[in-house]
Structures are given as structure tokens and as C-alpha cells.
Amino acid sequence: MLELRDVSFSYGGAKVLFDVSLSVGAGEAVCLLGMNGAGKTTLLSLVSGLARPASGSILLDGAPLPPRPAGIVAAGVVQVPEGRRVFTQLSVRENLEMGAYLRLKKGGRAGRAAVTDDLARMLDLFPVLGERIGQPAGNLSGGEQQMLAMGRALMARPRLLLLDEPSLGLAPRVTAAIFRVVRDLPSMGCSVLLVEQNALGALAICNRGYIITSGQIRFSGTSADILSDELLREAFLGPVNGEDGVENGGEDEATSGATSGATSGATSGATSGAASGAAFGGAKDMRDDPRRGSATQEDN
Amino acid sequence: MTVPVSAPSSASAPVTGRHPLFTPSARRFAHGWLALAVAVALLPLALRSGYQFTVLNVVAVNLIVVTGLNLLMGYAGQISYGHAAFFGMGAYGSAILSATHGVDPWLAMSVSASGVAVAAAVVGVPTLRLKGNYLVMATLGFNLIVDVILVQWSEVTGGSSGFVGVPPLAVAGISFDTDRSFYWLAWGVALLLLIPARNLVHSPVGRALRAIHDSEPGAEACGVPTASYKVQVFVLSAVFASLAGSLHAHYLGIVAPKTFDIFKSVEFVTMCLIGGMGSLWGGLAGALLLTVLPQMLGVFEEHHDLIFGAILLFMLIFMPRGVSPWLREMAGRVRRGPGVSSDSRDRGDGEARP
């Protein structure tokens, strides 16, 4: 469905993506794992059309990606931006309806009826939103805002949902709830490309994963492969058997941050789920991706 | 959150897309609009002097600019300190076309508005990529450039002493050349322009503009072409300013560059802020207050810019959302009893706030 072929990108002179190839098939949930500054968000912004690759090609169903973000949304590829980016002054309901903006604009009685149905479905999926339907989104908690951001994206009826660190800054319980929804999306006809630092949680709900460091894909495989690979586990997912700070030769120097940052609690519960500790969480304030800046979350 | 709650009744209400003229909020607007129209129609009975008409005429002209500026600032969240330039371009365009070239005033007015639309698009495409302070600086700079041109290009514009002899607008032999007759024209236009502004605000496009105000990346993610919407609303608000400028020129018969400098832009922005950004009625309040008050208080005349600056600062610090939301909040607070802030919210649970 989505295919990136040898995509490179640089901000000014600094190259941040090197010949990245990646694909997401229909009905698949794929995660892209890596630390801050590895190029994860940049890669997503290339797919959502906010930036253009310097070289390489991005194909959607075998054809080149539409040039503008609006065209990409219309083609069924919708992003849940990092840091939620809900419309704080608009009500929860208006936020959700904004998600269906292109569908409503195209108009028609049938189209509006379908949007109304979808709105009800979103409230089934995220019942908390129903309780706050008339409130400004700025009144919602961070977890609720994340759910709203996802609901808003789903209102566009995407075929492929791009999720940028949905677990960022959320309590484990809320993260688990969000991951449960993400897990079920492929069966609802929506493929997922999930960017995460919470590697264990992401692998637990995705079929396949890619590991990216310093703008290069270092490993790709099924979630089971990644989880069972000793070296990868140690380098990216946290020390085995609770040994802190185990380092691995041969890997990029950037990995050491991940390893030492990993919590030792994230060892055994590899498949047990979403709520496990954030494996890449250690480097949280070392954000150097220029698109992020203060974008993480506005505290309303 | 694990307990599925059946969707509340409001969820089953139809989604937007009903024609903006047939919603409850449209009815409320219609009532307000009719009330204003009646007030405008009856007010002349109470007015004695031509001077009072003059002041109200200026209110109407300012209201047109502020209505347009509100679309840009209050709804789309893009600040412009350059609207006096568009106001001036409309005024000088009308003046030069009708007085120097003998074009019919109405035609001069529409040609000027079209020219301003093109100019606004040219200015808007690069500047609206800027945000916050940078957008302020860019629009301010644009206003300064236009101001310099108006003063320096004296063989066409009349230079710093101004341009005299602008013919009045006329319909079927009736000329709007007196304070009293122009009152009907200015308020008629102002009232008329409120209607498309209101409909735009309550259309899906208006909601997209508010979404841009809240989060541009979010709006982009929803498929809103944010860059082109921002330019479009900038052009629209510039056209409002241009129309007001043309009215101003044909009314006074004289235009002078002093009326279109950056301080005038600050004045428009202050009117917008005072009334309450994102409220068309607030724009009326702002235009009325900041036009009438300076006339009533003699000190205003001399320290005009100083006082506007002070008001602007005061507003930004104490009522950043303007008078009308502030009044609404105060009213709510009084109703609920003291000590309860209107925005006290019950936060969701299970949430680690970063």
C-alpha cells in the first residue's frame, strides 16, 4: 500500500534520512522504532506531505504520492501529529467533524449522514469523548486529547493511519487504552504506521517493525523476530535480565543512549503489552529534531 | 473509560453542513442584525448636530475594516498591522481614479478593491508563511512602505498635504455628500457586509479558519489547505478595508497620508482586540468605543497614539480575549457566585500531565 524507496532528506545541510526504504501493506500494522532525532517524525512528515524527500520515491498503491497534504488526506493517508494538535478552542464535536473536513466539503446529504454515523462510532470507540462532546478540546486531559486526535484522524476514513508517538507523556493505563484501539485498526480496514519510543508496547500490537538510528534503517522484521533477536533486544529494547547499561559493540554510538535510558522494568513483559515501560524513554529531553521544538504538548 | 457509554443524544444530531442561514445561531444573528438595523434607522431622530452624524459615519467606516480584520485575526488567528495600508490604497485608488481620471466613483471603488485584492495576494503569499511576531513585523513593514509611497509620490497622490476634490458617491441623482445622507450609505454597507462575514464564519470554511487559529499542523492533518486559506482570508479582509477606504475618500472629499499610517493600523487592531477577537458583534463594540470615546474626551485628540497604546497594553494583559468574552465570563461568574472561575474544569483521570 505504502512504499518508500531509498528516501533521503535533509534539513538545510544536515542530512537526517539516508536511503530509507520501508513498506506498509494493506491490513498491516507496522511500527518504526528509534530514539529522538533518529528521523522518525521526519519520515512521517514526508509521508503526510509536509516535506518532500530530497531523493527517492514514495509510492501509494504503486503510484506517486499526491503532492499536497490535502491530496494525501483525500487519498486516505492521515496523520495523527505528534503532540496531538487538537483544536483547543473548538468543541470535541467540532474537532471530530474537522477530521471529516474534506468529506464534508465534498458534501452531499449521503456524505453528511455517513459523517454523522462515523461520529457516533468514534464515541463508541472513545466513550470519554462522548461525555465531553460539547466542551472545548482545550479542557481535555492529555490522554483525552490523544484520543480526540486519533478520533479526528479516523473521521477522515483513512486507509492508512500515521501515528506519531501516541504514548508521549501519557500514563501507562492511558497508553494501554490507546494501543488497544491501534491494535484493532487493521481489522477495521485501516493500516497503521506507528512511530514510537515505547518499543515493547509498539511491537506488541504491530505485525512488523523497523528500527531506525541516525536516519538509517538498521533492522526490519516481524515483531517476533525483533523481540527474539538477542542483540536487538539488548541494543534497542532494554537490557536483558535487568542488567543496566549493557552496551553492544558494532552498533551506532547513538544506541548507547537507548540502552542506558531503558528501564530495567521493560524486560520480561515483551508481549504482555502496551503498558510496559518506555524503552526509549531515557532520552526524552534530548530532542534535537527541529520540527519538534516546543511542540510536545501545550499544557492547557 | 473501559465502560462503554452510549453516545449522548447530541451525538446523533446532524453534522454541520446545513445551510448557514437556517441554524439557531443564524436566527440569533438575524435578530441581532435586525435590532442593529432598527437602531441605525431610528438613531437619526435623536441626533441633533451634523457632527454627531460625522462621528457615527466614521464608526461605520471603521466597522467595515474591523469586520474584515476580525475574519483574519479573530477567526484565522493571523495578525495584520498593515490594514491601514489597504484602507489607504482603497481611499487613494478611489480618489485618483475618480478625481484625476474622471472614473465613476462606484466603478473607482470596485476597481480599487480589485487592485487591493491583487496587492493583498502578492503581499500575503510570502508574509503569511510567517507566524506571530514576524507576521506583525512584515505587515507593519508593508504599511510603512505604502505610507512612504503615498507621501513621496506627490504628483499623483498629492504628497503629505493630501489629495483634494474627491467626488461623492451618488445613486440616481442623489448624492451622498452630506453627513446625513452618507450616514445611510455607510451604515447600509456596514450592515450588508456583516452578513457575508457571518456566513463565512459559520460555514465549514469558517470552522477550518478557527482550526488554523488553534493549530496549523492539526488543520493541515485534517486536509485543510492552510496556506491558501490564510491568503484567501487575508485578501478578503483587505478588500473590506479597501471598500471602507473608498467610502472614506468619497465621503470626506479629501484623503491625507496621515490617516493611513501604522498608527491607524494599530487603531484597527485595538478595535478588534477591545471588542473581542472572533466576535463580529465585538467588532461593533470596538469600533464604536474607540471612535466615539476619543471624540468625547478632549485629551484623546492630543495624546491619541499614546492612549491607544495604553489601551492595547491594558487589554492584552487583563482581557486578552477582548471585552465581550470578558463580559460574558464576568456575567457567568456573578451568576455562579463569587470564587468560581468560569474555566475551572474537571480534569480527566488516569493522566500523567507532562
Interface residues (C-beta under 8 A of the other chain):
Chain A: S48 L50 R68 P69 A70 V73 A74 V78 Q79 V80 P81 R84 R85 V86 F87 T88 Q89 L90 R93 E94 E97 M98 G99 A100 Y101 L102 L104 K105 G107 R112 A113 V115 T116 L119 A120 L123 D124 F126 P127 V128 G130 E131 I133 G134 Q135 N139 L140 S141 G142 G143 E144 A149 R152 A153 A156 L168 G169 L170 A171 R173 V174 A177 A295 T296 Q297 D299
Chain B: M1 T2 V3 P4 V5 A7 P8 S10 A11 S12 A13 P14 V15 T16 G17 P204 R207 A208 R210 A211 H213 D214 S215 P217 G218 A219 E220 A221 C222 G223 V224 P225 D343 R345 R347 G348 D349 G350 E351 A352 R353 P354
